[in-house]
Amino acid sequence: MTQVPAIAAPTVTRLPAGSRGAVLVRGSHGGLVGGDPAMALRVDGIVSAINAAAATLGARVGDRARDVLLAWTRLANRG
C-alpha cells in the first residue's frame, strides 16, 4: 500500500506546504479539549468536510473523526 499523508484539521484555510494529494478531513469539534483543537477533533470531532482522497478511503461527512482516523490506521497497518 502506498503511504499517503493524512491531515485531520479543525480548519483547512491553510494547509502545510507539500500537502497536495494528501487525505484531508476537516472536523467540527464544538469545544476545545484542553484548549487543543487537534485533540478535540480526534476525541469528539465530527467530519464536516472531506476531499476526494478521503472519500476514496471511506470517510463520509457526519462520521466521527476518531472512527475515521482509527480505520485509516488499521488500513495502513495492514499495508
Summary of the structure (lengths in Angstrom):
residues: 79
radius of gyration: 12.1
end to end distance: 4.9
largest distance: 35.3
contacts: 208
relative contact order: 0.22
helix: 34%
strand: 23%
